[in-house]
């Protein structure tokens, strides 16, 4: 009986360790998608690595009013989005690293590396 309990405890412990060590796609974990969620005062995933081309920001419902304002990047920066509570915004990105933020919420930042 005690051996069975010990085996279950070891199995659960291994599961927890494996879950904690895997890559996250949350706000600080990154990802490889051209779709960025805008929600709860965060962009997700960020940082992110994507191919050259278009990225789409999607406001998750319900959402506070947010915008995407480009801070740095190669060449001419894309036009910023309007402040909105739903819908999408698309930007075409070239090779390089871009940083962006929401001017409505301090600390709401993101990074996209285009390869």
Rosetta constraint file for C-alpha pairs under 8 A:
AtomPair CA 1 CA 5 HARMONIC 6.46 0.50
AtomPair CA 2 CA 6 HARMONIC 6.12 0.50
AtomPair CA 3 CA 7 HARMONIC 6.14 0.50
AtomPair CA 4 CA 8 HARMONIC 6.28 0.50
AtomPair CA 5 CA 9 HARMONIC 6.14 0.50
AtomPair CA 6 CA 10 HARMONIC 6.13 0.50
AtomPair CA 7 CA 11 HARMONIC 6.14 0.50
AtomPair CA 8 CA 12 HARMONIC 6.13 0.50
AtomPair CA 9 CA 13 HARMONIC 6.10 0.50
AtomPair CA 10 CA 14 HARMONIC 6.16 0.50
AtomPair CA 11 CA 15 HARMONIC 6.25 0.50
AtomPair CA 12 CA 16 HARMONIC 6.24 0.50
AtomPair CA 13 CA 17 HARMONIC 6.24 0.50
AtomPair CA 14 CA 18 HARMONIC 6.09 0.50
AtomPair CA 15 CA 19 HARMONIC 6.09 0.50
AtomPair CA 16 CA 20 HARMONIC 6.16 0.50
AtomPair CA 17 CA 21 HARMONIC 6.19 0.50
AtomPair CA 18 CA 22 HARMONIC 6.34 0.50
AtomPair CA 23 CA 29 HARMONIC 6.62 0.50
AtomPair CA 24 CA 28 HARMONIC 7.61 0.50
AtomPair CA 24 CA 29 HARMONIC 4.59 0.50
AtomPair CA 24 CA 30 HARMONIC 6.94 0.50
AtomPair CA 24 CA 31 HARMONIC 7.98 0.50
AtomPair CA 25 CA 29 HARMONIC 4.70 0.50
AtomPair CA 25 CA 30 HARMONIC 5.17 0.50
AtomPair CA 25 CA 31 HARMONIC 5.47 0.50
AtomPair CA 25 CA 44 HARMONIC 7.37 0.50
AtomPair CA 25 CA 45 HARMONIC 5.63 0.50
AtomPair CA 26 CA 30 HARMONIC 6.75 0.50
AtomPair CA 26 CA 44 HARMONIC 5.75 0.50
AtomPair CA 26 CA 45 HARMONIC 5.42 0.50
AtomPair CA 26 CA 46 HARMONIC 7.44 0.50
AtomPair CA 27 CA 42 HARMONIC 6.71 0.50
AtomPair CA 27 CA 43 HARMONIC 6.17 0.50
AtomPair CA 27 CA 44 HARMONIC 4.64 0.50
AtomPair CA 27 CA 45 HARMONIC 4.99 0.50
AtomPair CA 27 CA 46 HARMONIC 5.27 0.50
AtomPair CA 27 CA 47 HARMONIC 7.60 0.50
AtomPair CA 28 CA 44 HARMONIC 7.87 0.50
AtomPair CA 28 CA 45 HARMONIC 6.95 0.50
AtomPair CA 28 CA 46 HARMONIC 5.71 0.50
AtomPair CA 28 CA 47 HARMONIC 6.58 0.50
AtomPair CA 29 CA 45 HARMONIC 6.66 0.50
AtomPair CA 29 CA 46 HARMONIC 6.56 0.50
AtomPair CA 29 CA 47 HARMONIC 6.85 0.50
AtomPair CA 30 CA 44 HARMONIC 7.71 0.50
AtomPair CA 30 CA 45 HARMONIC 4.95 0.50
AtomPair CA 30 CA 46 HARMONIC 4.79 0.50
AtomPair CA 30 CA 47 HARMONIC 4.59 0.50
AtomPair CA 30 CA 48 HARMONIC 4.72 0.50
AtomPair CA 30 CA 49 HARMONIC 7.53 0.50
AtomPair CA 31 CA 45 HARMONIC 5.82 0.50
AtomPair CA 31 CA 46 HARMONIC 7.23 0.50
AtomPair CA 31 CA 47 HARMONIC 7.23 0.50
AtomPair CA 31 CA 48 HARMONIC 5.07 0.50
AtomPair CA 31 CA 49 HARMONIC 6.58 0.50
AtomPair CA 32 CA 48 HARMONIC 5.83 0.50
AtomPair CA 32 CA 49 HARMONIC 5.24 0.50
AtomPair CA 32 CA 50 HARMONIC 5.62 0.50
AtomPair CA 33 CA 48 HARMONIC 7.25 0.50
AtomPair CA 33 CA 49 HARMONIC 7.39 0.50
AtomPair CA 33 CA 50 HARMONIC 6.21 0.50
AtomPair CA 34 CA 50 HARMONIC 6.18 0.50
AtomPair CA 34 CA 54 HARMONIC 7.02 0.50
AtomPair CA 34 CA 55 HARMONIC 4.58 0.50
AtomPair CA 34 CA 56 HARMONIC 6.14 0.50
AtomPair CA 35 CA 55 HARMONIC 5.95 0.50
AtomPair CA 35 CA 56 HARMONIC 4.91 0.50
AtomPair CA 35 CA 57 HARMONIC 5.91 0.50
AtomPair CA 35 CA 58 HARMONIC 7.21 0.50
AtomPair CA 36 CA 43 HARMONIC 6.50 0.50
AtomPair CA 36 CA 44 HARMONIC 5.54 0.50
AtomPair CA 36 CA 45 HARMONIC 6.14 0.50
AtomPair CA 36 CA 55 HARMONIC 7.47 0.50
AtomPair CA 36 CA 56 HARMONIC 6.14 0.50
AtomPair CA 36 CA 57 HARMONIC 4.67 0.50
AtomPair CA 36 CA 58 HARMONIC 6.24 0.50
AtomPair CA 37 CA 43 HARMONIC 5.63 0.50
AtomPair CA 37 CA 44 HARMONIC 5.10 0.50
AtomPair CA 37 CA 45 HARMONIC 7.20 0.50
AtomPair CA 37 CA 57 HARMONIC 5.79 0.50
AtomPair CA 37 CA 58 HARMONIC 5.05 0.50
AtomPair CA 37 CA 59 HARMONIC 6.07 0.50
AtomPair CA 37 CA 60 HARMONIC 6.48 0.50
AtomPair CA 38 CA 42 HARMONIC 6.03 0.50
AtomPair CA 38 CA 43 HARMONIC 4.84 0.50
AtomPair CA 38 CA 44 HARMONIC 6.70 0.50
AtomPair CA 38 CA 57 HARMONIC 6.56 0.50
AtomPair CA 38 CA 58 HARMONIC 5.80 0.50
AtomPair CA 38 CA 59 HARMONIC 4.67 0.50
AtomPair CA 38 CA 60 HARMONIC 5.96 0.50
AtomPair CA 38 CA 63 HARMONIC 7.78 0.50
AtomPair CA 38 CA 66 HARMONIC 7.57 0.50
AtomPair CA 39 CA 43 HARMONIC 6.53 0.50
AtomPair CA 39 CA 59 HARMONIC 6.23 0.50
AtomPair CA 39 CA 60 HARMONIC 5.45 0.50
AtomPair CA 39 CA 61 HARMONIC 7.72 0.50
AtomPair CA 39 CA 62 HARMONIC 7.91 0.50
AtomPair CA 39 CA 63 HARMONIC 5.69 0.50
AtomPair CA 39 CA 64 HARMONIC 7.51 0.50
AtomPair CA 40 CA 63 HARMONIC 6.50 0.50
AtomPair CA 40 CA 64 HARMONIC 7.11 0.50
AtomPair CA 41 CA 64 HARMONIC 7.67 0.50
AtomPair CA 41 CA 66 HARMONIC 7.77 0.50
AtomPair CA 41 CA 105 HARMONIC 6.66 0.50
AtomPair CA 41 CA 108 HARMONIC 5.88 0.50
AtomPair CA 42 CA 108 HARMONIC 5.40 0.50
AtomPair CA 42 CA 109 HARMONIC 7.23 0.50
AtomPair CA 43 CA 108 HARMONIC 7.07 0.50
AtomPair CA 43 CA 109 HARMONIC 7.00 0.50
AtomPair CA 43 CA 110 HARMONIC 6.31 0.50
AtomPair CA 46 CA 110 HARMONIC 5.34 0.50
AtomPair CA 46 CA 111 HARMONIC 5.72 0.50
AtomPair CA 46 CA 112 HARMONIC 6.99 0.50
AtomPair CA 47 CA 110 HARMONIC 6.16 0.50
AtomPair CA 47 CA 111 HARMONIC 4.71 0.50
AtomPair CA 47 CA 112 HARMONIC 5.70 0.50
AtomPair CA 47 CA 113 HARMONIC 7.53 0.50
AtomPair CA 48 CA 111 HARMONIC 6.44 0.50
AtomPair CA 48 CA 112 HARMONIC 4.87 0.50
AtomPair CA 48 CA 113 HARMONIC 6.10 0.50
AtomPair CA 49 CA 112 HARMONIC 5.80 0.50
AtomPair CA 49 CA 113 HARMONIC 4.65 0.50
AtomPair CA 49 CA 114 HARMONIC 5.79 0.50
AtomPair CA 49 CA 115 HARMONIC 7.03 0.50
AtomPair CA 50 CA 112 HARMONIC 7.18 0.50
AtomPair CA 50 CA 113 HARMONIC 6.34 0.50
AtomPair CA 50 CA 114 HARMONIC 5.02 0.50
AtomPair CA 50 CA 115 HARMONIC 6.26 0.50
AtomPair CA 51 CA 114 HARMONIC 5.42 0.50
AtomPair CA 51 CA 115 HARMONIC 5.20 0.50
AtomPair CA 52 CA 92 HARMONIC 7.88 0.50
AtomPair CA 52 CA 93 HARMONIC 5.93 0.50
AtomPair CA 52 CA 94 HARMONIC 5.20 0.50
AtomPair CA 52 CA 95 HARMONIC 5.94 0.50
AtomPair CA 52 CA 114 HARMONIC 5.68 0.50
AtomPair CA 52 CA 115 HARMONIC 6.23 0.50
AtomPair CA 53 CA 92 HARMONIC 5.19 0.50
AtomPair CA 53 CA 93 HARMONIC 5.31 0.50
AtomPair CA 53 CA 94 HARMONIC 6.48 0.50
AtomPair CA 54 CA 90 HARMONIC 6.56 0.50
AtomPair CA 54 CA 91 HARMONIC 5.50 0.50
AtomPair CA 54 CA 92 HARMONIC 4.16 0.50
AtomPair CA 54 CA 93 HARMONIC 6.06 0.50
AtomPair CA 55 CA 90 HARMONIC 5.65 0.50
AtomPair CA 55 CA 91 HARMONIC 5.54 0.50
AtomPair CA 55 CA 92 HARMONIC 6.35 0.50
AtomPair CA 55 CA 93 HARMONIC 7.39 0.50
AtomPair CA 56 CA 88 HARMONIC 6.62 0.50
AtomPair CA 56 CA 89 HARMONIC 5.73 0.50
AtomPair CA 56 CA 90 HARMONIC 4.46 0.50
AtomPair CA 56 CA 91 HARMONIC 6.67 0.50
AtomPair CA 57 CA 88 HARMONIC 5.46 0.50
AtomPair CA 57 CA 89 HARMONIC 5.15 0.50
AtomPair CA 57 CA 90 HARMONIC 6.24 0.50
AtomPair CA 58 CA 86 HARMONIC 7.36 0.50
AtomPair CA 58 CA 87 HARMONIC 5.96 0.50
AtomPair CA 58 CA 88 HARMONIC 4.48 0.50
AtomPair CA 58 CA 89 HARMONIC 6.69 0.50
AtomPair CA 59 CA 63 HARMONIC 6.53 0.50
AtomPair CA 59 CA 84 HARMONIC 7.91 0.50
AtomPair CA 59 CA 85 HARMONIC 6.43 0.50
AtomPair CA 59 CA 86 HARMONIC 4.74 0.50
AtomPair CA 59 CA 87 HARMONIC 5.55 0.50
AtomPair CA 59 CA 88 HARMONIC 6.22 0.50
AtomPair CA 60 CA 86 HARMONIC 6.59 0.50
AtomPair CA 61 CA 85 HARMONIC 7.73 0.50
AtomPair CA 61 CA 86 HARMONIC 6.53 0.50
AtomPair CA 62 CA 85 HARMONIC 7.43 0.50
AtomPair CA 62 CA 86 HARMONIC 7.66 0.50
AtomPair CA 63 CA 85 HARMONIC 5.25 0.50
AtomPair CA 63 CA 86 HARMONIC 6.77 0.50
AtomPair CA 64 CA 84 HARMONIC 7.88 0.50
AtomPair CA 64 CA 85 HARMONIC 5.55 0.50
AtomPair CA 65 CA 83 HARMONIC 5.71 0.50
AtomPair CA 65 CA 84 HARMONIC 4.95 0.50
AtomPair CA 65 CA 85 HARMONIC 4.59 0.50
AtomPair CA 65 CA 104 HARMONIC 7.51 0.50
AtomPair CA 66 CA 83 HARMONIC 5.06 0.50
AtomPair CA 66 CA 84 HARMONIC 5.62 0.50
AtomPair CA 66 CA 85 HARMONIC 6.52 0.50
AtomPair CA 66 CA 102 HARMONIC 5.95 0.50
AtomPair CA 66 CA 103 HARMONIC 7.66 0.50
AtomPair CA 66 CA 104 HARMONIC 6.22 0.50
AtomPair CA 66 CA 105 HARMONIC 7.57 0.50
AtomPair CA 67 CA 80 HARMONIC 7.43 0.50
AtomPair CA 67 CA 81 HARMONIC 5.49 0.50
AtomPair CA 67 CA 82 HARMONIC 5.70 0.50
AtomPair CA 67 CA 83 HARMONIC 4.48 0.50
AtomPair CA 67 CA 84 HARMONIC 6.49 0.50
AtomPair CA 67 CA 101 HARMONIC 7.64 0.50
AtomPair CA 67 CA 102 HARMONIC 5.01 0.50
AtomPair CA 67 CA 103 HARMONIC 6.73 0.50
AtomPair CA 67 CA 104 HARMONIC 7.25 0.50
AtomPair CA 68 CA 80 HARMONIC 5.62 0.50
AtomPair CA 68 CA 81 HARMONIC 5.21 0.50
AtomPair CA 68 CA 82 HARMONIC 7.56 0.50
AtomPair CA 68 CA 83 HARMONIC 7.90 0.50
AtomPair CA 68 CA 100 HARMONIC 6.40 0.50
AtomPair CA 68 CA 101 HARMONIC 5.77 0.50
AtomPair CA 68 CA 102 HARMONIC 5.30 0.50
AtomPair CA 68 CA 103 HARMONIC 7.74 0.50
AtomPair CA 69 CA 79 HARMONIC 7.76 0.50
AtomPair CA 69 CA 80 HARMONIC 4.67 0.50
AtomPair CA 69 CA 81 HARMONIC 6.59 0.50
AtomPair CA 69 CA 100 HARMONIC 5.42 0.50
AtomPair CA 69 CA 101 HARMONIC 5.39 0.50
AtomPair CA 69 CA 102 HARMONIC 5.99 0.50
AtomPair CA 69 CA 103 HARMONIC 6.90 0.50
AtomPair CA 70 CA 77 HARMONIC 6.49 0.50
AtomPair CA 70 CA 78 HARMONIC 6.93 0.50
AtomPair CA 70 CA 79 HARMONIC 7.67 0.50
AtomPair CA 70 CA 80 HARMONIC 6.28 0.50
AtomPair CA 70 CA 98 HARMONIC 7.33 0.50
AtomPair CA 70 CA 99 HARMONIC 6.11 0.50
AtomPair CA 70 CA 100 HARMONIC 4.23 0.50
AtomPair CA 70 CA 101 HARMONIC 6.58 0.50
AtomPair CA 71 CA 98 HARMONIC 7.39 0.50
AtomPair CA 71 CA 99 HARMONIC 5.42 0.50
AtomPair CA 71 CA 100 HARMONIC 5.06 0.50
AtomPair CA 71 CA 101 HARMONIC 7.16 0.50
AtomPair CA 72 CA 77 HARMONIC 7.29 0.50
AtomPair CA 72 CA 97 HARMONIC 7.72 0.50
AtomPair CA 72 CA 98 HARMONIC 5.37 0.50
AtomPair CA 72 CA 99 HARMONIC 5.18 0.50
AtomPair CA 72 CA 100 HARMONIC 7.07 0.50
AtomPair CA 73 CA 77 HARMONIC 6.24 0.50
AtomPair CA 73 CA 96 HARMONIC 6.62 0.50
AtomPair CA 73 CA 97 HARMONIC 5.57 0.50
AtomPair CA 73 CA 98 HARMONIC 4.26 0.50
AtomPair CA 73 CA 99 HARMONIC 6.61 0.50
AtomPair CA 74 CA 94 HARMONIC 7.39 0.50
AtomPair CA 74 CA 95 HARMONIC 7.43 0.50
AtomPair CA 74 CA 96 HARMONIC 5.88 0.50
AtomPair CA 74 CA 97 HARMONIC 7.05 0.50
AtomPair CA 74 CA 98 HARMONIC 7.34 0.50
AtomPair CA 78 CA 91 HARMONIC 6.17 0.50
AtomPair CA 78 CA 92 HARMONIC 7.07 0.50
AtomPair CA 78 CA 93 HARMONIC 7.61 0.50
AtomPair CA 79 CA 91 HARMONIC 7.73 0.50
AtomPair CA 81 CA 89 HARMONIC 6.41 0.50
AtomPair CA 93 CA 114 HARMONIC 7.13 0.50
AtomPair CA 94 CA 114 HARMONIC 6.54 0.50
AtomPair CA 95 CA 113 HARMONIC 7.82 0.50
AtomPair CA 95 CA 114 HARMONIC 4.95 0.50
AtomPair CA 95 CA 115 HARMONIC 5.53 0.50
AtomPair CA 96 CA 113 HARMONIC 5.96 0.50
AtomPair CA 96 CA 114 HARMONIC 5.16 0.50
AtomPair CA 96 CA 115 HARMONIC 6.74 0.50
AtomPair CA 97 CA 111 HARMONIC 7.20 0.50
AtomPair CA 97 CA 112 HARMONIC 5.83 0.50
AtomPair CA 97 CA 113 HARMONIC 4.40 0.50
AtomPair CA 97 CA 114 HARMONIC 6.05 0.50
AtomPair CA 98 CA 111 HARMONIC 5.65 0.50
AtomPair CA 98 CA 112 HARMONIC 5.18 0.50
AtomPair CA 98 CA 113 HARMONIC 6.33 0.50
AtomPair CA 98 CA 114 HARMONIC 7.91 0.50
AtomPair CA 99 CA 109 HARMONIC 7.42 0.50
AtomPair CA 99 CA 110 HARMONIC 5.73 0.50
AtomPair CA 99 CA 111 HARMONIC 4.48 0.50
AtomPair CA 99 CA 112 HARMONIC 6.47 0.50
AtomPair CA 100 CA 109 HARMONIC 5.78 0.50
AtomPair CA 100 CA 110 HARMONIC 5.27 0.50
AtomPair CA 100 CA 111 HARMONIC 6.37 0.50
AtomPair CA 101 CA 107 HARMONIC 7.77 0.50
AtomPair CA 101 CA 108 HARMONIC 5.60 0.50
AtomPair CA 101 CA 109 HARMONIC 4.18 0.50
AtomPair CA 101 CA 110 HARMONIC 6.06 0.50
AtomPair CA 102 CA 106 HARMONIC 7.23 0.50
AtomPair CA 102 CA 108 HARMONIC 5.61 0.50
AtomPair CA 102 CA 109 HARMONIC 6.63 0.50
